Amino acid sequence: MELSDSHFSRHIAQRIVGDDRTHVFHSWSAQDFVDPLPISSASGSYFWDYEGKGYLDFSSQAVNMNIGYQHPKLVAAIVDQARRLCMVQPSFANDARSEAARLISEIAPRGMNKIFFTIGGAEANENAIRMARLHTGRHKILAAYRSYHGATSGAITLTGDPRRWSSEPGMPGVVHFWGPYHYRSAFFSNTVEEELTRSLAHLRDCIMVEGSNSIAAVILEPVVGTNGILVPPDGYLEGVRNLCDEFDILLIADEVMTGFARCGEWFAMNKWDVKPDLITFAKGVNSGYVPLGGVVLSDEVAATFASKPYPGGLTYSGHPLACASAVASINIMREEGIIENARTMGSHVIGPGLHELASRHPSVGEVRGLGMFWCLELVRNRDTRMPLVPYNASGDNNAPMVKFASKCKELGLWPFVHFNRTHVAPPCTTSAEDIERGLSILDDALKVADEYSEET
């Protein structure tokens, strides 16, 4: 008996999941509880499972699908490069690599003209801190508690959130500090202005007690990503830059998640007109079509290695397929106004839409974000700001967020949830119509969170 199309697709999906469960070791997961959804296809801001159900992606996969799924020009660029030259090792010159480096240096702040390519964001941060240590001759790195910088040994030490704990003791020399977060202020601030002043005073104190002459760099996400979509108050990044200049400390901007249209800018630091000494990137540079990351070096840091070797490298640094996709992506972003779309959708559609949801759902404590990078912080009580689930909750303690996320998926929206937050980070090409559809689904799903509110 022949199988119908639906039964055949279900059979394929079952086989994929069976092989996955048997042979694939998943990251950040207890293997016995992994239940991955098999994906058959994708286009634009949507992907589909093998039963034909479509999902509007409000997570951009891992907040990296900035240009959307299966952009034909980007796919064509990879195919064309593969036909001509799939691989060449880093010591050779290659046109795709050279062009990608030139384009990235053009969109970086003035005086940042060298690009070191990596395979992803974690390796970019690893190399950035190595460069900072070699340039300054110092060893300490200051990083924020509310941060994620990658899962390799050095990057996970830089990371401030609980994913760091099981890898400790980690790389020596990393010191964590509190960044600004007015809604849950570590400084008991009553106003944004107080939060700005006190967070900078705190960082100055950290520099003082750690010894400024031992600190190579401060690394931060210009807008904190997974740990809350924390947009800094105006003046904060400038204040950090001034502190670094005062004490001859380098400033590393981790733009792995925030760069390439996500925040409505090529790099989020551009919004505040602050120039770092090193910029790390990945994700949105080519939307992950082929793994790629890198470090943008200021001319001053690059000069350190003009006549002495830089002691680092990767077999796949500047891989031709990846660089060809980056060239295509940057050109597409320019031609199709994707930076501008992200900025406009954030200010005119996502932001107003989320604030309107907050006015009707008692489970929404705060709305924050910019560009295509927003979140709703969910609470049980808006007066006390008690989180919907405890910090780093799991099991039964995390049930409200699991139920909320499940409702989103049931209704055809793929959410990005972390702790007591749902993040709104669709592809930067997403239309107003699709965003409004996603917000409508969120409206329904938030009723699940409202059930736990003490205000209902």
Buried (B, 14 or more C-beta within 10 A) or exposed (E): EEEEEEEEBBEEBEEBBEEBBEEEEEEEEEEEEEEEEBBBEBEBBBBBBBEEEBBBBBBBBEBBBBBBBEBEEBBEBBEEBBEEEEEBEBEEEBBBBBBBBEBBBEBBBEEBBBBBBBBBBBBBBBBBBBBBBBBBEBBBBBBBBBBBBBBBEBBBBBBBBEBBEEBEEBBEBBBBBBBBBBEEBBBEBEEBEBBBBBBBEBBBEBBEEBEBEEBBBBBBBBBBBBBBBBBBBEBBBBBBBBBBEEBEBBBBBBBBBBBBBBBBBBBBBBBBEBBBBBBBBBBBBBBBBBBBBBBBBBEEBBEBBEEEEBEBEBEBBBBBBBBBBBBBBBBBBEEBEBBEBBBBBBEEBBBEBBEEBBEEBBBBBBBBBBBBBBBBBBBBBBEEEBBBBEEEBEEEEBEBBBBBBEBBBEBBBBBBBBBBBBBBBBBBBBBBEBBEBBBBBBBEBBBBBBEBBEEE
